Amino acid sequence: MIRATIPELPPVSDDQRARILAAPRDAASHNALLAATPAMSRIETGGIPTQNRLDTAPLIAAWNLERCLFPQASAEHLARLGPDVILLSEMDCGMARTGQRHTTREIAQALGMSYAYGVEFFEMGLGGPTERSFCTDDHNRLGFHGNAILSSAPLTRVAMFRLDDQGHWFNLDPDQPRLGTRMALAAEIDTATGPICVVSTHLESNANAEYRHVQFLQLLERVDYFARGCPIVIGGDLNTGNHMPPDFDWRQETLFDLACALGYSWQGSAPGQTTRPSLITPHPDRTMRLDWIATRDCSPVEQGILSALNPDGRPLSDHDCVWCRLG
């Protein structure tokens, strides 16, 4: 569990980058490099919240923003929903394809929220072929890509959990050389009825149901320790059915029953597909149900899916935003 926080993540030095590029592509080398790269073991926190605590019926949204090509438009789109807590994944920071911007910070500033941001991957390339036309430079200023939690009230405690110790992506994709692992961010937030624990996560896409089952079990065990008995809301892109042809069917996943056996409910997840074609998606013909909200010891009274299409019909992501309101 990573608990160290910092106002701004440090860049990866040229020397560190050279060592990463020169290292053997194996798990031991990856894990040693991960431990030696400070940005991978820190959580950036910032923003200015507008409330001292959340109300009795907070609305919690989870959205994979697919790099977050359009931070301002995404913030405006979220403002129409009015969430109190936002669980984000695939958020760029200092990447050429998103104009070298700190996309999480920009959304937090636009919505008047505090935030926590953790690095899933340090990316040494410019991204996949569909993303190159969006690059504003021939290099990444920072190369960070990760998960975030935004809240209209302060985050009283935060933690990050890494969900892979094998360096799954260290040498998997020549177009996207990267250091890091899938992970989750957790935060405690005060509400009018006591603290809640919220979790933003992103499970592995390039794997099968068994692999994601193990990841989710690790996540649930660590969240249970962090939450200290308070209600829990987990939201994000669980990649259910991904890399499982020919049907890519989320119902083949075992993590749902796993969570239920540990006291969780999926009542906070509205029915329906959650992906769509976007400006950079590599699979425009595929729609899937990847995004979910699980709760324990709290009761969702309303749930829904916010389309990723903004008012002029432009897709802000290849994922729609899932949300629920607690009672």
Backbone bond lengths (Angstrom), bond angles and torsions (degrees), N, CA, C in turn:
res aa  C-N    CA-C-N  psi(-1)  N-CA   C-N-CA  omega(-1)  CA-C   N-CA-C  phi
1 M - - - 1.462 - - 1.524 109.56 -
2 I 1.306 116.93 129.89 1.465 122.87 179.35 1.519 108.37 -101.24
3 R 1.341 116.84 124.37 1.462 121.15 -177.33 1.526 112.83 -118.69
4 A 1.329 118.40 -13.43 1.464 121.62 -174.97 1.522 110.63 -67.36
5 T 1.334 116.15 131.22 1.464 121.48 178.37 1.524 110.02 -115.37
6 I 1.327 114.85 159.61 1.455 121.45 -175.91 1.525 107.83 -154.78
7 P 1.350 118.95 146.03 1.470 119.70 -179.33 1.527 113.68 -68.57
8 E 1.335 117.00 -26.59 1.464 120.36 179.87 1.521 108.65 -152.38
9 L 1.322 116.67 128.87 1.456 120.50 -178.96 1.525 110.66 -66.43
10 P 1.333 117.47 137.70 1.466 119.90 179.62 1.526 110.76 -75.63
11 P 1.331 117.72 146.54 1.467 119.77 176.33 1.523 111.29 -69.16
12 V 1.315 115.49 157.94 1.462 121.27 172.55 1.524 107.50 -80.58
13 S 1.324 116.71 125.76 1.466 120.46 -175.30 1.531 110.81 -72.01
14 D 1.324 115.14 162.44 1.466 119.97 176.94 1.526 110.85 -60.22
15 D 1.330 116.55 -37.02 1.462 120.41 179.22 1.530 110.70 -66.49
16 Q 1.337 116.54 -43.48 1.463 119.48 177.43 1.524 110.99 -62.74
17 R 1.311 116.31 -41.95 1.463 120.66 179.40 1.532 111.07 -61.51
18 A 1.329 116.39 -42.53 1.464 120.09 179.23 1.523 110.88 -62.95
19 R 1.332 116.99 -40.25 1.464 119.88 178.56 1.526 111.15 -65.28
20 I 1.333 116.77 -38.12 1.465 120.28 178.66 1.526 110.37 -63.85
21 L 1.322 117.01 -45.20 1.462 120.71 -177.75 1.521 112.03 -67.97
22 A 1.339 117.24 -30.02 1.465 120.96 -176.61 1.524 113.35 -88.27
23 A 1.308 118.02 -12.38 1.464 121.35 -172.50 1.525 112.27 -72.25
24 P 1.337 117.44 149.62 1.466 120.61 171.62 1.528 110.00 -59.39
25 R 1.319 116.19 145.61 1.467 120.66 -176.80 1.526 109.84 -87.74
26 D 1.330 116.77 70.51 1.458 121.68 178.67 1.521 109.18 -136.63
27 A 1.336 116.00 166.69 1.464 121.43 -173.53 1.522 112.20 -63.23
28 A 1.329 117.41 -41.93 1.465 119.92 -177.70 1.527 111.08 -63.17
29 S 1.325 116.49 -43.68 1.468 119.56 178.96 1.521 110.55 -64.97
30 H 1.320 115.92 -42.96 1.463 119.75 179.29 1.519 111.00 -58.75
31 N 1.326 117.05 -48.04 1.460 120.26 -175.24 1.524 111.71 -67.08
32 A 1.328 117.24 -34.71 1.464 120.13 176.53 1.526 110.75 -66.31
33 L 1.318 116.71 -41.87 1.464 120.65 177.96 1.522 111.30 -66.33
34 L 1.324 116.30 -39.40 1.462 120.86 178.74 1.526 110.24 -59.77
35 A 1.333 116.29 -45.50 1.465 121.11 -178.99 1.526 111.96 -67.42
36 A 1.335 117.12 -26.73 1.466 121.04 -176.48 1.524 113.34 -91.80
37 T 1.325 117.49 1.20 1.466 121.73 -178.13 1.521 108.91 -109.10
38 P 1.338 119.14 103.43 1.468 121.35 -170.59 1.521 114.82 -55.44
39 A 1.312 118.73 -36.49 1.467 120.18 -177.47 1.519 112.55 -63.18
40 M 1.332 116.98 -21.36 1.459 120.32 -177.95 1.525 112.50 -85.16
41 S 1.324 117.20 -7.77 1.465 120.44 -179.40 1.525 111.67 -126.02
42 R 1.328 116.24 30.12 1.457 122.79 177.05 1.523 109.18 -133.87
43 I 1.316 115.70 154.67 1.461 122.72 174.30 1.518 107.41 -115.73
44 E 1.319 116.50 123.07 1.468 119.49 176.09 1.517 109.05 -82.51
45 T 1.323 116.56 130.05 1.462 121.47 176.98 1.520 109.41 -124.95
46 G 1.332 115.62 145.54 1.453 120.25 -179.11 1.508 111.10 -175.41
47 G 1.317 115.30 -160.73 1.453 120.70 -179.12 1.513 112.70 83.50
48 I 1.324 115.27 165.77 1.467 121.67 -179.57 1.523 108.33 -125.06
49 P 1.328 117.75 109.51 1.465 119.91 -179.75 1.521 111.51 -72.73
50 T 1.322 115.90 158.26 1.466 121.37 -178.40 1.521 112.60 -104.77
51 Q 1.337 118.15 -4.09 1.460 122.27 178.57 1.520 109.46 -131.37
52 N 1.333 116.07 155.48 1.458 120.19 174.71 1.523 111.77 -80.46
53 R 1.333 115.67 -29.80 1.462 121.26 177.38 1.525 108.11 -155.60
54 L 1.319 116.40 162.42 1.456 120.71 178.84 1.520 110.62 -78.39
55 D 1.325 116.07 155.30 1.459 121.22 177.12 1.526 110.75 -72.38
56 T 1.321 115.56 -178.39 1.468 120.52 -174.52 1.524 113.07 -72.96
57 A 1.329 118.76 -20.44 1.468 121.53 -177.58 1.527 109.94 -128.62
58 P 1.338 117.86 67.57 1.466 119.52 -176.31 1.527 112.26 -69.31
59 L 1.323 114.95 146.48 1.464 121.61 174.40 1.527 107.85 -99.38
60 I 1.316 116.01 126.41 1.462 122.14 -176.10 1.524 108.86 -118.06
61 A 1.326 116.25 126.36 1.465 122.25 -178.76 1.521 109.70 -115.99
62 A 1.329 115.89 147.59 1.466 121.95 175.46 1.523 108.27 -130.32
63 W 1.339 115.82 128.37 1.468 119.25 -174.21 1.521 110.20 -145.70
64 N 1.322 115.57 123.71 1.459 121.86 167.60 1.524 106.59 -84.39
65 L 1.320 116.84 110.55 1.464 121.23 -173.08 1.534 113.96 -92.82
66 E 1.332 117.03 11.17 1.465 121.03 172.41 1.531 112.05 47.75
67 R 1.318 116.28 63.13 1.469 125.20 -178.96 1.524 112.93 79.94
68 C 1.322 118.21 -24.75 1.465 124.53 -176.55 1.526 110.67 66.95
69 L 1.316 114.70 66.53 1.463 121.18 178.66 1.526 112.33 -64.91
70 F 1.342 116.43 -28.21 1.468 120.66 -172.16 1.535 110.10 -130.90
71 P 1.337 118.40 77.31 1.469 120.54 -176.06 1.522 113.94 -59.02
72 Q 1.325 117.91 -46.99 1.461 119.87 -176.84 1.524 111.20 -65.96
73 A 1.325 116.70 -45.60 1.462 119.83 178.80 1.525 111.13 -64.30
74 S 1.330 116.91 -35.75 1.466 120.22 178.15 1.523 110.71 -67.26
75 A 1.336 117.10 -39.62 1.465 120.53 177.02 1.523 110.88 -63.46
76 E 1.317 116.94 -43.32 1.469 120.36 178.75 1.525 110.98 -63.12
77 H 1.323 116.44 -38.34 1.462 121.11 179.09 1.528 110.20 -65.72
78 L 1.324 116.98 -43.95 1.461 120.89 177.77 1.519 111.50 -64.82
79 A 1.324 117.43 -35.78 1.467 120.77 -179.04 1.521 111.23 -60.29
80 R 1.320 117.89 -30.74 1.468 120.35 178.37 1.525 111.05 -66.32
81 L 1.326 116.85 -30.16 1.465 121.18 176.82 1.523 111.20 -79.77
82 G 1.323 117.13 -35.13 1.458 122.41 177.94 1.513 115.24 74.11
83 P 1.333 119.35 44.91 1.465 119.67 -179.41 1.525 112.36 -72.83
84 D 1.330 114.77 150.19 1.462 121.41 173.75 1.522 111.49 -88.54
85 V 1.328 116.15 -28.99 1.464 123.25 178.76 1.523 107.53 -135.15
86 I 1.335 116.61 137.43 1.462 121.35 179.04 1.526 108.31 -127.36
87 L 1.316 116.36 126.20 1.456 123.87 178.74 1.530 107.32 -106.44
88 L 1.325 116.81 111.56 1.461 121.77 -172.11 1.525 111.49 -113.12
89 S 1.320 115.78 147.80 1.462 121.26 172.97 1.520 109.71 -136.64
90 E 1.348 114.80 163.69 1.472 123.36 -174.96 1.529 111.81 57.62
91 M 1.321 116.07 49.54 1.461 121.93 -179.39 1.532 110.15 -101.18
92 D 1.332 115.87 120.02 1.463 121.50 178.80 1.525 111.95 -80.21
93 C 1.320 114.02 152.33 1.467 121.42 172.57 1.525 107.12 -146.63
94 G 1.335 116.46 112.78 1.452 120.09 -178.85 1.512 113.54 69.08
95 M 1.339 116.87 40.86 1.468 122.35 177.50 1.527 109.43 -111.91
96 A 1.330 116.89 138.30 1.466 121.07 -177.80 1.521 111.84 -60.48
97 R 1.324 117.46 -34.52 1.469 120.36 -175.91 1.525 112.51 -69.67
98 T 1.323 117.33 -17.91 1.465 121.19 176.32 1.529 110.96 -118.44
99 G 1.322 116.06 32.35 1.459 121.30 173.14 1.509 114.77 67.98
100 Q 1.344 117.74 23.88 1.471 123.71 179.74 1.529 112.31 63.35
101 R 1.315 117.87 18.24 1.467 121.03 -175.24 1.529 111.91 -83.42
102 H 1.314 114.69 158.66 1.471 122.26 169.94 1.528 105.17 -93.82
103 T 1.310 116.45 89.67 1.464 120.79 -168.90 1.528 112.56 -65.31
104 T 1.327 117.19 -36.86 1.467 120.16 178.55 1.522 110.97 -63.87
105 R 1.321 116.20 -47.44 1.466 120.16 -179.10 1.525 111.02 -60.90
106 E 1.328 117.05 -39.84 1.466 120.12 -179.41 1.526 111.46 -64.14
107 I 1.322 117.33 -41.94 1.466 119.45 178.78 1.521 110.27 -67.58
108 A 1.332 117.50 -41.79 1.464 120.55 178.70 1.529 111.04 -60.90
109 Q 1.319 117.29 -43.40 1.465 120.45 178.64 1.523 110.99 -63.68
110 A 1.317 117.04 -41.75 1.463 120.69 -177.89 1.522 112.08 -65.67
111 L 1.338 116.84 -31.60 1.467 120.85 -175.48 1.526 113.19 -101.83
112 G 1.324 118.53 -2.48 1.455 121.00 -178.72 1.517 112.44 67.42
113 M 1.328 116.48 54.12 1.463 121.25 -175.17 1.528 110.89 -131.01
114 S 1.319 115.38 154.24 1.455 121.10 167.31 1.523 108.16 -80.98
115 Y 1.339 116.37 162.20 1.462 117.82 -179.72 1.520 111.38 -148.65
116 A 1.321 114.17 156.23 1.461 123.41 166.79 1.519 107.11 -127.92
117 Y 1.330 115.89 138.07 1.464 120.62 -177.62 1.519 108.89 -135.35
118 G 1.331 115.92 131.94 1.455 121.47 176.81 1.513 110.85 -128.38
119 V 1.327 116.19 149.44 1.464 121.75 -175.98 1.523 110.21 -88.51
120 E 1.304 115.18 119.70 1.456 121.78 171.24 1.533 109.12 -77.57
121 F 1.342 115.52 -53.04 1.462 121.32 -179.38 1.526 111.33 -134.02
122 F 1.331 115.30 139.87 1.460 121.64 162.11 1.522 105.96 -91.48
123 E 1.327 116.45 114.17 1.459 121.77 -174.11 1.527 109.91 -100.78
124 M 1.326 115.06 126.15 1.466 120.52 -176.48 1.522 112.51 -96.31
125 G 1.335 116.81 -10.85 1.454 121.20 177.35 1.514 111.15 -106.56
126 L 1.320 115.70 -177.77 1.464 121.18 -177.63 1.519 112.61 -91.93
127 G 1.340 117.67 -0.56 1.456 120.52 179.60 1.512 111.91 108.44
128 G 1.326 115.38 -175.12 1.449 121.28 -178.57 1.519 112.86 -73.97
129 P 1.336 116.73 171.12 1.473 121.04 -176.62 1.525 113.95 -57.48
130 T 1.322 118.46 -35.41 1.467 120.23 -177.56 1.518 112.56 -71.95
131 E 1.350 117.67 -14.58 1.465 121.45 -175.60 1.527 113.33 -96.45
132 R 1.322 117.06 -14.51 1.465 119.82 -170.57 1.524 112.81 -62.15
133 S 1.324 117.33 -33.44 1.470 118.98 -177.73 1.524 112.24 -68.01
134 F 1.339 117.79 -16.44 1.465 121.20 179.06 1.530 112.16 -89.45
135 C 1.324 117.86 -8.58 1.463 120.75 -175.72 1.528 110.69 -69.84
136 T 1.311 115.82 130.40 1.464 121.80 179.29 1.519 112.30 -94.15
137 D 1.340 117.32 -12.03 1.460 122.88 -179.98 1.526 108.38 -141.27
138 D 1.331 115.01 173.63 1.462 119.80 176.18 1.523 111.73 -97.00
139 H 1.344 116.59 13.85 1.464 121.66 -179.90 1.525 108.93 -151.21
140 N 1.318 115.77 162.07 1.463 121.56 173.12 1.521 109.22 -98.25
141 R 1.314 116.84 131.75 1.469 120.42 178.48 1.525 110.86 -64.50
142 L 1.342 117.09 -42.56 1.461 122.36 178.25 1.530 112.23 -122.78
143 G 1.316 117.19 -42.52 1.461 120.44 179.44 1.513 114.58 80.51
144 F 1.349 117.92 26.39 1.461 120.54 -177.96 1.528 111.13 -96.25
145 H 1.322 114.85 143.56 1.464 122.58 -179.97 1.524 106.33 -145.43
146 G 1.351 117.49 124.54 1.458 116.58 -173.20 1.506 115.56 -164.58
147 N 1.330 114.44 -160.73 1.460 123.91 -178.04 1.522 109.67 -110.53
148 A 1.333 115.23 159.70 1.464 119.94 -179.29 1.521 110.74 -147.64
149 I 1.324 114.80 156.74 1.463 123.63 169.91 1.515 107.11 -126.08
150 L 1.324 116.80 127.94 1.460 123.29 175.16 1.515 108.35 -116.75
151 S 1.334 116.54 142.96 1.461 120.55 -178.72 1.521 110.28 -147.72
152 S 1.331 115.55 142.60 1.458 119.75 176.00 1.522 111.80 -77.56
153 A 1.339 117.56 -7.75 1.465 123.49 173.24 1.529 108.47 -118.42
154 P 1.339 118.35 163.09 1.462 120.01 -178.21 1.530 112.73 -62.07
155 L 1.326 115.45 149.32 1.463 122.43 171.27 1.526 106.76 -89.79
156 T 1.325 117.35 109.63 1.465 120.02 -172.63 1.526 113.01 -80.24
157 R 1.321 117.64 -29.04 1.470 122.79 174.11 1.523 107.79 -144.75
158 V 1.330 117.02 146.28 1.465 120.41 176.86 1.525 109.35 -137.82
159 A 1.327 115.32 156.33 1.464 121.45 176.55 1.518 108.92 -155.36
160 M 1.320 115.35 156.16 1.461 121.83 175.47 1.521 108.54 -126.45
161 F 1.340 115.70 138.11 1.462 122.08 178.86 1.529 108.45 -121.94
162 R 1.311 117.48 123.58 1.464 120.71 173.69 1.527 109.14 -87.38
163 L 1.347 115.95 139.78 1.460 121.57 -169.35 1.524 113.14 -114.21
164 D 1.328 117.23 22.38 1.466 120.75 -179.11 1.516 107.71 -157.19
165 D 1.321 117.72 131.30 1.465 120.27 176.64 1.531 111.83 -117.08
166 Q 1.338 116.43 18.45 1.461 120.48 -177.58 1.531 113.41 -114.64
167 G 1.320 118.00 0.41 1.457 119.75 -178.60 1.516 112.27 62.31
168 H 1.328 115.31 49.84 1.471 122.91 -171.49 1.529 112.81 -50.37
169 W 1.334 117.26 -39.81 1.467 121.41 -174.80 1.528 113.15 -101.08
170 F 1.320 118.50 7.84 1.465 120.73 -171.20 1.529 111.98 -61.14
171 N 1.319 116.67 -34.41 1.464 118.99 179.13 1.524 110.74 -140.50
172 L 1.334 116.28 32.52 1.460 119.90 -173.24 1.517 113.00 -86.25
173 D 1.331 117.11 -37.92 1.462 121.07 -172.75 1.526 109.50 -127.48
174 P 1.343 118.80 110.90 1.470 119.99 -178.42 1.523 113.37 -63.96
175 D 1.342 118.00 -21.64 1.464 120.49 178.09 1.529 112.13 -79.89
176 Q 1.349 116.86 -17.65 1.457 120.08 -176.23 1.532 110.53 -134.70
177 P 1.356 118.96 63.99 1.466 120.23 177.83 1.522 109.92 -61.87
178 R 1.326 115.93 133.26 1.463 117.78 -171.77 1.524 112.34 -155.86
179 L 1.317 114.33 155.06 1.454 123.75 172.94 1.518 107.12 -113.99
180 G 1.335 117.68 135.27 1.455 119.08 176.72 1.507 113.13 135.40
181 T 1.331 115.05 -175.18 1.459 121.96 -175.12 1.524 109.85 -147.59
182 R 1.335 115.13 160.95 1.457 119.04 166.98 1.524 108.11 -59.14
183 M 1.321 115.75 149.97 1.464 118.43 -175.85 1.519 110.23 -157.86
184 A 1.313 115.54 178.35 1.458 122.47 175.78 1.518 109.11 -137.85
185 L 1.323 115.69 148.43 1.462 122.90 171.50 1.517 108.42 -110.82
186 A 1.315 116.94 138.96 1.460 122.03 175.85 1.520 109.31 -125.48
187 A 1.326 115.68 147.71 1.467 120.58 177.67 1.516 109.69 -146.00
188 E 1.318 115.48 146.18 1.466 122.07 171.54 1.525 107.97 -100.15
189 I 1.329 115.55 134.86 1.464 121.86 -178.83 1.518 108.39 -133.77
190 D 1.316 117.43 133.85 1.463 120.93 177.48 1.523 110.52 -76.00
191 T 1.335 115.40 140.35 1.462 121.95 173.43 1.522 108.40 -127.32
192 A 1.320 115.93 173.69 1.463 120.35 -179.81 1.520 112.18 -63.48
193 T 1.331 117.26 -20.04 1.469 120.88 -179.63 1.522 112.52 -110.46
194 G 1.327 117.46 12.61 1.458 120.95 -179.82 1.516 111.71 118.45
195 P 1.329 117.40 172.55 1.464 120.43 -176.31 1.527 112.50 -72.27
196 I 1.338 115.49 149.44 1.457 121.96 169.95 1.522 108.38 -125.55
197 C 1.319 115.85 156.32 1.455 122.88 175.31 1.522 108.16 -107.99
198 V 1.319 117.21 125.87 1.466 121.75 177.26 1.524 108.44 -116.92
199 V 1.326 115.63 146.01 1.463 121.29 -174.17 1.523 109.55 -134.84
200 S 1.325 116.24 128.82 1.463 123.02 173.54 1.521 108.08 -107.02
201 T 1.335 116.91 123.79 1.459 118.78 -177.06 1.516 111.83 -138.79
202 H 1.320 114.50 166.27 1.466 123.42 -178.91 1.527 106.31 -149.89
203 L 1.343 116.52 104.44 1.460 119.97 -179.36 1.527 110.59 -83.51
204 E 1.324 115.07 169.93 1.462 121.18 -172.85 1.528 112.81 -69.39
205 S 1.322 115.57 132.62 1.469 121.30 176.22 1.523 111.58 -85.81
206 N 1.317 116.12 -39.49 1.463 121.07 -174.68 1.524 109.74 -91.29
207 A 1.339 115.83 65.05 1.459 121.54 -177.17 1.523 108.61 -166.17
208 N 1.332 115.53 175.79 1.463 120.16 -179.54 1.524 110.98 -104.11
209 A 1.340 115.21 -176.67 1.465 120.72 -176.23 1.524 111.91 -63.02
210 E 1.315 117.26 -37.54 1.462 120.37 -179.23 1.525 110.97 -62.98
211 Y 1.322 116.43 -41.85 1.464 121.01 179.32 1.525 110.41 -62.51
212 R 1.334 116.99 -45.89 1.468 120.19 -179.83 1.527 111.26 -67.86
213 H 1.324 117.54 -32.69 1.464 121.05 176.11 1.534 109.83 -58.55
214 V 1.323 116.21 -47.02 1.467 120.51 179.93 1.528 110.40 -64.24
215 Q 1.333 117.23 -43.14 1.466 120.06 177.37 1.522 111.36 -58.74
216 F 1.334 116.01 -45.41 1.463 119.25 -175.90 1.525 111.03 -69.37
217 L 1.324 117.44 -36.04 1.462 120.04 175.86 1.525 110.38 -62.13
218 Q 1.326 117.47 -45.14 1.465 120.38 176.36 1.523 110.73 -57.87
219 L 1.320 115.58 -43.81 1.461 120.07 -179.63 1.522 111.15 -62.00
220 L 1.330 117.55 -48.17 1.463 120.69 -177.00 1.522 111.27 -63.39
221 E 1.315 117.47 -38.26 1.466 120.43 179.09 1.529 110.85 -65.10
222 R 1.312 117.23 -41.48 1.465 120.29 -178.19 1.527 111.63 -73.98
223 V 1.319 116.32 -37.10 1.463 119.42 176.99 1.520 110.35 -64.92
224 D 1.320 117.01 -39.90 1.465 120.92 179.21 1.530 110.69 -58.14
225 Y 1.320 116.65 -41.20 1.461 121.02 178.39 1.526 111.00 -67.64
226 F 1.334 116.77 -43.38 1.464 121.06 -177.63 1.523 111.89 -68.25
227 A 1.332 117.90 -39.29 1.469 121.60 -170.72 1.521 113.41 -69.79
228 R 1.312 118.16 -24.65 1.473 122.32 177.08 1.528 111.88 54.79
229 G 1.333 115.97 40.80 1.457 120.39 172.94 1.509 116.08 88.62
230 C 1.323 119.61 -2.62 1.464 119.44 -179.34 1.533 110.23 -86.39
231 P 1.337 118.08 161.58 1.470 121.18 179.27 1.528 111.28 -57.10
232 I 1.340 115.39 149.19 1.462 121.55 -173.78 1.525 110.09 -126.70
233 V 1.331 115.88 137.17 1.467 122.85 171.65 1.527 107.53 -127.48
234 I 1.328 116.40 120.02 1.462 122.57 178.24 1.518 108.32 -112.82
235 G 1.323 117.17 127.01 1.458 120.11 179.49 1.508 111.95 -138.50
236 G 1.326 115.72 148.67 1.452 118.86 175.29 1.508 113.60 155.41
237 D 1.313 113.60 -171.22 1.461 123.49 179.89 1.526 107.91 -88.13
238 L 1.337 115.87 104.15 1.464 120.36 -179.15 1.522 111.88 -90.49
239 N 1.322 117.43 -0.91 1.463 122.97 177.09 1.524 112.88 54.54
240 T 1.309 116.56 34.87 1.455 122.52 -176.33 1.530 111.54 -66.93
241 G 1.317 115.39 122.14 1.454 121.55 -177.86 1.512 113.74 88.81
242 N 1.324 117.71 -9.21 1.462 120.23 -178.36 1.521 110.54 -68.84
243 H 1.333 115.97 145.89 1.460 123.22 179.83 1.534 111.44 61.30
244 M 1.343 116.43 29.96 1.463 121.50 -178.94 1.532 109.87 -130.91
245 P 1.351 116.71 66.60 1.462 119.58 179.95 1.536 110.75 -69.50
246 P 1.334 118.90 160.25 1.467 125.15 5.89 1.526 113.88 -90.53
247 D 1.337 117.81 -14.02 1.464 119.92 -170.79 1.518 113.66 -92.52
248 F 1.341 117.79 -23.06 1.473 121.42 -177.60 1.534 109.92 50.71
249 D 1.318 116.05 48.68 1.463 122.94 -169.49 1.529 110.67 -96.65
250 W 1.322 116.88 118.86 1.465 121.62 -179.56 1.521 112.14 -60.91
251 R 1.327 117.95 -23.79 1.465 120.55 -177.97 1.522 113.13 -69.76
252 Q 1.334 117.16 -10.57 1.460 120.67 176.35 1.529 112.47 -82.21
253 E 1.309 117.15 -7.48 1.467 121.01 -179.28 1.530 110.76 -78.00
254 T 1.336 115.90 143.72 1.465 121.47 178.90 1.522 112.82 -98.77
255 L 1.328 117.54 -6.03 1.466 119.34 -176.35 1.526 112.67 -68.48
256 F 1.339 117.49 -21.98 1.465 119.61 179.42 1.527 110.85 -66.49
257 D 1.327 116.47 -49.19 1.465 120.13 178.15 1.521 110.78 -65.92
258 L 1.321 117.19 -35.43 1.460 121.02 176.54 1.518 110.40 -56.74
259 A 1.327 116.75 -49.47 1.461 120.51 -178.91 1.524 111.32 -63.69
260 C 1.328 116.85 -42.31 1.470 119.98 180.00 1.525 110.85 -61.46
261 A 1.329 117.14 -38.81 1.464 120.79 179.60 1.522 111.88 -65.20
262 L 1.324 116.71 -21.31 1.465 121.56 179.45 1.524 112.27 -102.30
263 G 1.333 116.40 17.07 1.458 120.89 172.10 1.504 116.26 94.19
264 Y 1.325 118.13 7.60 1.461 121.24 -179.25 1.522 111.44 -91.74
265 S 1.319 114.75 155.87 1.461 122.83 175.23 1.522 108.74 -122.98
266 W 1.340 115.79 148.37 1.463 121.90 175.52 1.522 111.14 -103.31
267 Q 1.317 116.84 16.56 1.461 122.00 -178.32 1.533 112.12 -61.71
268 G 1.310 117.05 -23.28 1.461 120.43 179.92 1.512 114.39 -77.75
269 S 1.331 117.39 -1.75 1.468 121.72 -178.92 1.519 110.13 -101.84
270 A 1.315 116.47 116.08 1.463 120.85 177.78 1.525 109.66 -71.96
271 P 1.343 118.18 146.23 1.466 120.54 178.82 1.524 111.66 -69.51
272 G 1.327 115.62 152.65 1.458 120.19 175.78 1.516 113.01 126.32
273 Q 1.320 115.95 158.99 1.459 122.07 176.28 1.527 109.80 -68.05
274 T 1.333 116.29 150.41 1.470 119.47 -176.37 1.527 113.39 -123.51
275 T 1.325 118.80 5.99 1.462 119.54 176.60 1.523 110.14 -119.09
276 R 1.327 114.75 161.51 1.463 121.39 -177.48 1.533 108.90 -157.03
277 P 1.332 118.31 163.89 1.464 119.59 173.84 1.533 110.43 -63.67
278 S 1.327 115.66 143.74 1.465 120.24 178.39 1.520 109.10 -133.34
279 L 1.319 115.93 -170.76 1.460 120.19 -179.14 1.522 112.79 -74.29
280 I 1.340 117.75 -21.06 1.466 119.69 -176.81 1.519 113.49 -130.00
281 T 1.322 119.19 2.59 1.458 119.45 -176.63 1.528 111.31 -60.90
282 P 1.347 118.07 136.20 1.465 120.13 178.09 1.528 113.19 -79.75
283 H 1.347 117.28 -9.83 1.470 121.05 -177.74 1.529 109.62 -129.76
284 P 1.335 118.21 69.83 1.472 120.21 -174.73 1.523 114.22 -66.62
285 D 1.334 117.71 -17.66 1.461 120.28 -177.93 1.524 112.83 -92.46
286 R 1.327 118.43 1.62 1.463 121.94 -174.17 1.528 110.75 -110.51
287 T 1.323 117.08 126.36 1.465 121.19 171.33 1.519 108.27 -118.87
288 M 1.328 115.76 137.46 1.460 120.93 -172.95 1.524 109.95 -143.24
289 R 1.313 115.01 168.76 1.461 121.09 173.14 1.528 107.76 -109.44
290 L 1.313 115.28 96.95 1.460 121.57 -174.03 1.522 113.66 -110.19
291 D 1.329 117.97 -19.71 1.468 121.80 -165.73 1.525 110.51 -111.25
292 W 1.341 115.13 133.57 1.461 120.37 -169.34 1.523 111.08 -143.75
293 I 1.341 114.61 160.42 1.463 122.41 169.88 1.522 107.75 -130.17
294 A 1.322 116.00 125.37 1.465 122.71 176.29 1.521 108.78 -115.36
295 T 1.322 116.94 142.59 1.464 121.04 -178.59 1.523 110.65 -131.37
296 R 1.325 115.11 152.53 1.467 121.07 172.31 1.521 109.01 -140.05
297 D 1.315 115.13 132.73 1.473 122.92 178.50 1.522 112.83 62.79
298 C 1.325 116.73 27.24 1.460 122.59 170.56 1.524 107.50 -151.85
299 S 1.327 116.34 157.08 1.463 120.38 -169.81 1.525 111.46 -119.60
300 P 1.336 117.65 109.43 1.465 119.40 171.63 1.525 110.45 -65.91
301 V 1.322 116.72 132.88 1.465 120.84 179.25 1.522 111.38 -110.14
302 E 1.320 116.23 -8.67 1.459 121.53 -179.67 1.520 107.34 -156.03
303 Q 1.330 116.99 144.62 1.452 120.71 177.89 1.526 109.82 -149.50
304 G 1.323 116.02 157.98 1.456 118.71 -178.91 1.507 112.19 -168.82
305 I 1.337 114.53 179.16 1.462 122.76 177.24 1.526 107.79 -129.09
306 L 1.317 116.49 122.60 1.461 122.65 176.71 1.522 108.41 -93.96
307 S 1.318 117.21 119.99 1.463 121.16 179.18 1.522 110.75 -57.52
308 A 1.325 115.87 144.24 1.461 120.95 176.85 1.520 112.84 -78.89
309 L 1.333 117.47 -2.90 1.461 120.44 178.24 1.521 109.80 -79.89
310 N 1.321 117.26 125.82 1.462 118.98 176.25 1.535 109.48 -79.87
311 P 1.333 119.15 177.27 1.472 120.03 -173.14 1.528 115.39 -56.99
312 D 1.337 118.02 -26.63 1.469 118.38 179.31 1.526 112.72 -91.90
313 G 1.345 116.39 8.74 1.456 120.64 175.31 1.514 115.32 87.78
314 R 1.323 117.95 4.69 1.460 120.97 179.40 1.527 109.89 -82.62
315 P 1.340 118.69 130.80 1.465 119.78 176.70 1.525 110.72 -74.88
316 L 1.318 116.46 127.30 1.460 121.83 177.65 1.521 111.63 -85.03
317 S 1.330 116.79 -15.72 1.461 122.84 -178.49 1.516 108.31 -163.01
318 D 1.326 115.98 168.38 1.459 119.61 171.38 1.526 111.60 -90.33
319 H 1.325 117.07 5.87 1.464 123.15 174.70 1.522 109.38 -121.54
320 D 1.316 116.67 139.38 1.454 120.77 167.23 1.526 109.00 -79.43
321 C 1.312 115.92 164.85 1.463 122.94 -178.45 1.526 109.30 -95.65
322 V 1.327 117.13 125.05 1.464 120.89 176.67 1.526 108.79 -98.37
323 W 1.333 116.65 147.87 1.461 119.34 -176.69 1.526 110.89 -151.12
324 C 1.319 114.96 158.31 1.465 120.53 172.10 1.519 109.10 -148.36
325 R 1.323 115.25 155.28 1.465 121.89 174.14 1.523 108.18 -111.55
326 L 1.321 115.65 131.99 1.454 120.35 178.47 1.515 110.63 -85.26
327 G 1.325 116.49 147.68 1.456 121.52 178.38 1.516 111.45 -92.08
